[in-house]
Amino acid sequence: MSSRPGRAVRRALTAIVPVTALFALAACGSQATTGADTAKAAASGSPGLTAAREALAKYSKRPDKIPVTEPVGKKIPAGKKIDFILCGVQSCKDLADFFTEGAKQLGWQVQQIPTQGTPESVQAAYEQVVRDKPDAVVASGFPRAVYGKQLAQLKAAGIPVIQSNADDVVGDGISLLKNGPKDVAVQGEMLASWVVSDSGAKADTVYFDLPAYTILKPVKDEFAAKYKEWCTGCALDTVDVPITSVGKDMPDRVVSYVRSHPKVTHIVFSLGLLNVGVPAALKTAGVTGKHIAVNVGDAQNYQYIKSGLSDGAMALNSHETAWLQVDALARHFTGQSMDVDQKAVLPNMLITKDNLPASLGDFPLVADYQAQFEALWGSN
């Protein structure tokens, strides 16, 4: 349901004005201009806008340090076998590839097990790893409710399970969880900082969400909270989108919405994939003047930013997450706790045209992250 408040914005249209009324009209125009200037000045100097701009400045800086600094300090054993369960979308395949690259540096073998992202295919994948008896299991995107039986079997066998980007908690079989509910909320703050700053605290925003991905709820909630805090009186509407719209009728849904809500200035997507095809659809429909930001950017959305078709994107820390998972297992296999990795705060960055990297692919946030992790692992 929309929470969009009404706005008392009126434009006076004048035609032929009697000469005797010119002075009165001029006086009214002077007062209106003064009122508008006062409102603009008040917004530009508001504490909310100042806070949003400070946050945006922080998140726009490219990180240069990985979140772990403590060396492993022991010889890391080679020959370990890891099963990596894919979630059915490209971002999970990328994460698995980055993990495989890091594991290779330590002499480990990684088997990637595909799924379609359905509960049945995920359970089948976990059944396979139970049979495989690997040294560790890594996965992304699945809550334990989907594979609870297999998780209990892996726990009983002493096989650690590492998760990321999942609506879950550490413990009872899950040894490490990165980008969980408490970690991803900051992504909503990042997006809110951009919208409020870009609009000068005068935004009218629609937020398109994918409720099927429950890990995105903290992002949506934090966006709404910071937006309300920083942009007092700004309109915000949330539109839930079914997973079946992805890659299909999503552009049509956006065009239909903005046509029926012409005052909207900013469009935010909880996942970058929701924006694919939208800029072209808006252009074809003759809709202009809309500013777009996405959560979890990708090569397509970065190209949109470069071309001026989109404005902002939260860059996911996939490279750093994957190598941090390798680091956690390195500590586990040397008899140490994974706590240093669990407590580590992964880097974040908000991409705009002003700080867009030269590479538009899935780039690392920390340019030399590999060398920094390898330094912690020592000579093997």
Backbone torsions as a table, in degrees:
resi	resn	phi	psi	omega
1	MET	NA	141.8	-177.0
2	SER	-76.3	143.0	174.7
3	SER	-112.6	22.2	-174.0
4	ARG	-72.4	117.7	179.6
5	PRO	-79.0	156.1	176.3
6	GLY	-73.6	154.5	-179.1
7	ARG	-127.0	135.3	-179.5
8	ALA	-95.2	67.0	179.9
9	VAL	-109.4	111.7	-177.5
10	ARG	-119.0	140.8	175.4
11	ARG	-114.6	125.7	-179.9
12	ALA	-87.6	128.0	177.5
13	LEU	-107.0	126.0	-179.2
14	THR	-112.2	145.4	178.0
15	ALA	-116.7	-112.5	-179.9
16	ILE	-91.7	121.1	-177.0
17	VAL	-112.8	129.9	177.7
18	PRO	-57.8	144.6	-178.9
19	VAL	-57.8	-35.7	-177.8
20	THR	-67.6	-14.1	-177.4
21	ALA	-102.2	-1.3	-175.2
22	LEU	-60.7	-42.6	-178.4
23	PHE	-64.6	-40.9	179.1
24	ALA	-64.3	-42.0	179.6
25	LEU	-62.9	-42.2	178.7
26	ALA	-61.0	-40.5	179.8
27	ALA	-62.5	-44.9	179.4
28	CYS	-62.8	-42.2	179.5
29	GLY	-61.9	-38.9	179.8
30	SER	-63.5	-40.2	179.8
31	GLN	-67.8	-40.3	-179.1
32	ALA	-64.0	-43.4	179.6
33	THR	-62.5	-42.8	179.2
34	THR	-61.4	-41.5	179.3
35	GLY	-64.0	-42.1	180.0
36	ALA	-65.3	-42.7	179.7
37	ASP	-63.4	-38.1	179.0
38	THR	-64.4	-43.4	179.7
39	ALA	-64.1	-42.5	179.4
40	LYS	-63.3	-43.5	179.8
41	ALA	-64.4	-39.2	179.8
42	ALA	-63.7	-40.8	179.8
43	ALA	-66.3	-43.9	-177.5
44	SER	-64.8	-24.7	-179.5
45	GLY	-104.4	10.4	-176.4
46	SER	-73.2	147.2	178.1
47	PRO	-59.1	-35.9	-179.9
48	GLY	-63.6	-45.9	179.7
49	LEU	-66.2	-39.5	177.4
50	THR	-61.0	-44.2	179.3
51	ALA	-64.7	-40.1	179.4
52	ALA	-63.9	-43.1	-179.6
53	ARG	-67.4	-35.1	177.0
54	GLU	-66.3	-41.3	178.5
55	ALA	-65.4	-42.8	179.8
56	LEU	-62.2	-40.7	178.5
57	ALA	-61.6	-39.6	179.2
58	LYS	-66.4	-45.9	-176.3
59	TYR	-77.3	-13.2	179.7
60	SER	-83.9	-11.9	179.7
61	LYS	-79.9	136.9	179.3
62	ARG	-77.9	124.5	179.7
63	PRO	-64.0	149.9	179.0
64	ASP	-126.4	5.0	-179.8
65	LYS	-130.9	139.5	171.4
66	ILE	-74.1	159.1	-172.5
67	PRO	-82.3	2.1	179.2
68	VAL	-119.7	135.1	-179.3
69	THR	-123.5	-11.2	-175.9
70	GLU	-83.7	119.4	178.7
71	PRO	-61.4	151.4	176.1
72	VAL	-63.4	-41.9	171.9
73	GLY	79.0	-0.8	178.8
74	LYS	-136.3	158.8	177.6
75	LYS	-65.1	123.4	-178.4
76	ILE	-88.2	123.9	-177.4
77	PRO	-69.3	140.0	176.0
78	ALA	-90.1	177.6	174.2
79	GLY	80.3	6.4	179.4
80	LYS	-72.1	147.2	179.7
81	LYS	-114.0	124.4	-176.2
82	ILE	-119.9	133.8	171.7
83	ASP	-100.2	127.4	179.0
84	PHE	-115.0	115.9	-178.5
85	ILE	-90.7	121.9	-179.5
86	LEU	-82.4	158.0	-175.6
87	CYS	-103.6	-5.3	176.3
88	GLY	102.4	-3.9	176.9
89	VAL	-123.8	162.1	-172.1
90	GLN	-61.8	-35.5	-177.8
91	SER	-61.1	-34.8	178.1
92	CYS	-72.2	-36.0	176.9
93	LYS	-64.9	-40.1	177.2
94	ASP	-61.3	-45.3	-179.8
95	LEU	-59.9	-42.4	179.2
96	ALA	-64.6	-39.2	179.1
97	ASP	-66.0	-40.9	178.8
98	PHE	-65.3	-41.3	178.0
99	PHE	-62.2	-44.8	-179.5
100	THR	-59.0	-39.8	178.6
101	GLU	-62.9	-43.8	179.0
102	GLY	-67.5	-42.0	-179.7
103	ALA	-62.6	-34.3	179.7
104	LYS	-61.1	-32.8	179.7
105	GLN	-64.2	-22.5	-178.7
106	LEU	-104.6	6.7	177.7
107	GLY	78.2	26.9	179.2
108	TRP	-99.5	156.7	176.4
109	GLN	-107.7	134.4	-179.2
110	VAL	-120.5	126.7	173.7
111	GLN	-104.2	119.1	177.9
112	GLN	-91.3	124.7	-177.5
113	ILE	-109.4	114.5	-177.2
114	PRO	-76.8	151.8	170.7
115	THR	-139.9	169.7	173.9
116	GLN	-96.8	3.9	-178.6
117	GLY	82.0	0.2	178.0
118	THR	-85.1	154.3	178.3
119	PRO	-55.1	-39.7	-177.8
120	GLU	-64.8	-44.3	-178.4
121	SER	-70.5	-32.6	178.1
122	VAL	-68.6	-44.0	177.9
123	GLN	-61.8	-39.5	178.8
124	ALA	-63.2	-39.5	178.7
125	ALA	-64.4	-41.9	178.4
126	TYR	-68.4	-32.8	175.1
127	GLU	-62.8	-37.9	178.7
128	GLN	-64.5	-43.7	-178.0
129	VAL	-69.5	-29.8	175.7
130	VAL	-62.5	-40.1	178.1
131	ARG	-71.5	-37.4	-177.6
132	ASP	-66.1	-33.8	-175.2
133	LYS	53.9	57.9	178.5
134	PRO	-73.7	175.2	177.1
135	ASP	-77.0	-21.9	177.8
136	ALA	-164.8	159.8	178.4
137	VAL	-125.3	135.9	176.8
138	VAL	-125.1	138.6	179.6
139	ALA	-151.2	170.9	-178.6
140	SER	-147.8	135.8	169.0
141	GLY	93.6	-5.6	-174.4
142	PHE	-111.3	127.3	173.4
143	PRO	-73.9	152.8	-175.0
144	ARG	-62.3	-20.3	178.6
145	ALA	-59.1	-25.3	-178.0
146	VAL	-77.5	-32.8	-172.8
147	TYR	-131.1	30.9	-176.1
148	GLY	-55.4	-42.4	-178.9
149	LYS	-62.5	-47.8	-178.6
150	GLN	-68.5	-34.0	178.1
151	LEU	-62.2	-41.3	178.4
152	ALA	-63.3	-37.4	179.3
153	GLN	-68.5	-40.1	179.0
154	LEU	-66.7	-38.7	178.0
155	LYS	-62.8	-43.7	180.0
156	ALA	-63.1	-30.5	-179.5
157	ALA	-85.5	-2.4	179.4
158	GLY	74.3	25.0	-178.9
159	ILE	-99.5	116.9	-178.6
160	PRO	-69.7	143.3	176.8
161	VAL	-118.6	125.8	-179.5
162	ILE	-112.3	130.9	-178.1
163	GLN	-121.7	157.9	170.7
164	SER	-148.7	156.7	177.2
165	ASN	52.8	45.2	-178.6
166	ALA	-133.2	146.2	177.7
167	ASP	-82.9	84.9	-173.0
168	ASP	-156.4	-172.6	177.3
169	VAL	-137.9	158.9	177.3
170	VAL	-74.9	146.9	177.1
171	GLY	115.7	166.3	178.2
172	ASP	52.6	45.9	175.9
173	GLY	112.4	-25.7	178.3
174	ILE	-96.2	115.2	-173.4
175	SER	-85.4	-27.6	-178.1
176	LEU	-150.7	137.7	176.3
177	LEU	-137.4	117.2	177.0
178	LYS	-115.1	149.9	-174.1
179	ASN	55.5	45.1	172.8
180	GLY	-84.7	-172.8	-176.5
181	PRO	-53.4	-40.0	-178.2
182	LYS	-74.2	-23.5	-176.7
183	ASP	-83.8	-35.7	-171.2
184	VAL	-84.4	-12.7	-178.5
185	ALA	-56.8	-33.6	-179.1
186	VAL	-59.8	-25.1	178.8
187	GLN	-63.2	-35.3	176.3
188	GLY	-67.0	-39.1	177.2
189	GLU	-63.2	-41.4	179.7
190	MET	-60.1	-46.1	-179.4
191	LEU	-65.8	-40.5	179.4
192	ALA	-64.4	-38.3	-179.7
193	SER	-62.2	-36.8	179.9
194	TRP	-71.7	-46.4	-178.0
195	VAL	-60.1	-48.2	-177.9
196	VAL	-65.3	-42.9	179.4
197	SER	-65.3	-45.7	-177.4
198	ASP	-63.0	-34.1	-176.9
199	SER	-91.5	-5.8	-174.2
200	GLY	65.2	34.0	-178.3
201	ALA	62.1	35.3	178.3
202	LYS	-132.5	38.0	-174.3
203	ALA	-84.6	155.3	169.0
204	ASP	-130.7	105.7	-163.3
205	THR	-118.9	143.7	169.2
206	VAL	-119.0	133.6	-177.5
207	TYR	-114.8	113.8	178.1
208	PHE	-92.6	124.6	-173.6
209	ASP	-123.0	153.7	174.7
210	LEU	-111.5	87.7	-176.7
211	PRO	-63.2	-17.5	178.0
212	ALA	-62.2	-28.7	175.9
213	TYR	-95.1	94.0	-173.4
214	THR	-64.5	-21.5	179.3
215	ILE	-66.5	-16.9	-179.7
216	LEU	-84.6	-9.6	-178.4
217	LYS	-61.8	-44.4	177.5
218	PRO	-60.5	-31.4	177.8
219	VAL	-65.1	-48.1	179.8
220	LYS	-62.1	-45.1	-177.5
221	ASP	-64.4	-41.9	-179.2
222	GLU	-70.4	-35.9	176.2
223	PHE	-60.0	-47.9	-178.5
224	ALA	-62.9	-40.4	-177.6
225	ALA	-66.6	-47.6	-179.5
226	LYS	-70.1	-36.9	177.8
227	TYR	-60.7	-45.0	179.1
228	LYS	-65.6	-39.5	-179.2
229	GLU	-68.0	-41.7	-174.2
230	TRP	-91.1	-21.1	-172.0
231	CYS	-127.6	64.5	-176.5
232	THR	-56.6	126.3	178.2
233	GLY	86.5	-5.7	179.4
234	CYS	-75.5	141.4	-178.5
235	ALA	-78.2	143.5	177.6
236	LEU	-145.3	128.9	176.1
237	ASP	-126.7	139.8	177.2
238	THR	-112.8	130.1	-179.8
239	VAL	-119.0	119.3	177.4
240	ASP	-81.6	136.4	-177.5
241	VAL	-119.3	132.8	177.3
242	PRO	-73.2	150.7	-178.8
243	ILE	-59.9	-26.5	-179.1
244	THR	-68.5	-13.8	179.7
245	SER	-81.9	-18.4	-177.9
246	VAL	-64.7	125.1	-179.9
247	GLY	76.3	6.2	-178.5
248	LYS	-126.1	-95.3	-173.0
249	ASP	-100.1	15.4	-178.0
250	MET	-58.6	-46.7	178.1
251	PRO	-58.1	-38.7	179.0
252	ASP	-65.5	-37.3	178.6
253	ARG	-63.1	-42.0	-179.0
254	VAL	-67.4	-46.1	179.7
255	VAL	-59.6	-44.2	179.8
256	SER	-61.5	-40.7	-178.7
257	TYR	-65.4	-51.1	-174.8
258	VAL	-68.4	-26.8	175.6
259	ARG	-67.7	-36.6	-179.8
260	SER	-86.5	-8.5	177.0
261	HIS	-131.8	69.7	-172.6
262	PRO	-63.9	-18.0	-179.0
263	LYS	-78.3	-10.4	-179.7
264	VAL	-59.5	131.3	178.4
265	THR	-107.6	-30.6	-174.5
266	HIS	-130.4	138.2	179.2
267	ILE	-120.3	126.9	-179.1
268	VAL	-122.8	136.9	178.8
269	PHE	-116.9	136.4	-178.7
270	SER	-72.2	-15.3	173.4
271	LEU	-143.1	140.6	-177.8
272	GLY	-60.2	-30.5	-177.6
273	LEU	-64.2	-20.9	177.2
274	LEU	-69.8	-21.4	-176.8
275	ASN	-88.1	-9.5	-177.2
276	VAL	-62.5	121.1	-180.0
277	GLY	90.1	-12.8	-176.7
278	VAL	-68.5	-49.1	-179.8
279	PRO	-55.2	-41.8	179.0
280	ALA	-65.6	-39.6	-179.9
281	ALA	-66.0	-40.4	177.8
282	LEU	-63.7	-41.8	-179.9
283	LYS	-64.4	-44.4	179.0
284	THR	-61.6	-35.7	-179.2
285	ALA	-80.3	-3.3	-179.8
286	GLY	76.7	18.8	179.6
287	VAL	-90.5	121.5	-178.3
288	THR	-128.0	169.6	174.7
289	GLY	78.3	11.9	178.2
290	LYS	-97.5	139.3	-178.5
291	HIS	-108.9	132.6	-170.4
292	ILE	-119.9	135.8	173.1
293	ALA	-136.4	147.3	-177.7
294	VAL	-130.3	153.8	170.3
295	ASN	-93.9	141.7	-178.4
296	VAL	59.0	76.9	179.1
297	GLY	-71.3	165.7	176.2
298	ASP	-146.2	-178.2	-176.2
299	ALA	-56.7	-39.3	-178.9
300	GLN	-64.3	-44.8	-179.5
301	ASN	-69.6	-32.4	175.9
302	TYR	-68.1	-34.9	176.3
303	GLN	-66.7	-38.2	175.4
304	TYR	-58.2	-43.7	-179.3
305	ILE	-64.1	-44.8	179.9
306	LYS	-60.5	-36.9	-177.5
307	SER	-85.6	-3.0	-179.6
308	GLY	79.5	14.4	-179.5
309	LEU	-91.1	-16.2	177.6
310	SER	-142.6	171.3	-169.4
311	ASP	-121.8	-38.4	-174.8
312	GLY	-147.3	154.5	178.1
313	ALA	-154.2	134.0	173.3
314	MET	-80.1	121.5	-178.0
315	ALA	-86.9	121.4	-178.7
316	LEU	-75.1	142.9	-175.7
317	ASN	-89.4	51.3	-174.1
318	SER	-63.2	-43.9	-179.7
319	HIS	-60.7	-48.5	-177.0
320	GLU	-67.7	-36.8	177.9
321	THR	-62.9	-46.8	-177.5
322	ALA	-62.1	-45.1	-178.9
323	TRP	-74.0	-27.5	173.8
324	LEU	-66.4	-36.3	176.1
325	GLN	-63.9	-39.8	175.6
326	VAL	-62.0	-43.7	179.6
327	ASP	-60.1	-41.3	180.0
328	ALA	-62.8	-42.1	179.1
329	LEU	-69.6	-32.9	176.3
330	ALA	-60.3	-40.7	178.4
331	ARG	-69.4	-40.7	178.8
332	HIS	-61.3	-45.3	-177.0
333	PHE	-71.7	-11.0	174.9
334	THR	-106.2	18.2	174.5
335	GLY	76.7	21.1	-178.4
336	GLN	-110.8	165.3	178.7
337	SER	-77.5	152.2	175.0
338	MET	-89.8	7.3	-173.5
339	ASP	-57.4	-37.6	-177.9
340	VAL	-61.5	-33.0	177.9
341	ASP	-80.9	-36.2	179.1
342	GLN	-65.0	-37.0	-178.2
343	LYS	-80.5	-15.6	-176.5
344	ALA	-65.3	137.6	178.2
345	VAL	-97.6	112.9	-177.1
346	LEU	-67.3	149.4	-178.8
347	PRO	-71.2	154.9	177.6
348	ASN	-136.5	157.4	178.8
349	MET	-156.8	138.7	176.7
350	LEU	-103.5	118.0	-175.4
351	ILE	-94.2	131.3	171.9
352	THR	-133.6	-178.6	179.6
353	LYS	-64.4	-24.9	-178.0
354	ASP	-72.3	-27.2	-177.3
355	ASN	-127.3	20.2	-178.1
356	LEU	-64.1	122.4	179.6
357	PRO	-64.8	160.8	-180.0
358	ALA	-63.5	-37.7	177.7
359	SER	-85.0	126.8	-178.2
360	LEU	-97.2	6.9	177.5
361	GLY	-81.1	-159.6	178.5
362	ASP	-82.5	82.0	-172.7
363	PHE	-83.6	153.2	174.7
364	PRO	-74.5	147.0	176.3
365	LEU	-74.3	-41.3	176.2
366	VAL	-95.9	110.4	-170.6
367	ALA	-55.4	-42.2	-177.4
368	ASP	-108.4	38.3	-176.9
369	TYR	-58.2	-35.6	-177.9
370	GLN	-62.4	-48.0	-179.7
371	ALA	-62.9	-36.5	-179.4
372	GLN	-68.6	-40.5	177.1
373	PHE	-67.9	-42.8	-178.9
374	GLU	-61.0	-31.6	177.3
375	ALA	-65.2	-32.5	178.6
376	LEU	-74.4	-27.7	-176.4
377	TRP	-84.8	-19.7	178.9
378	GLY	72.1	-165.4	-178.8
379	SER	-88.1	126.3	-179.2
380	ASN	-120.4	NA	NA
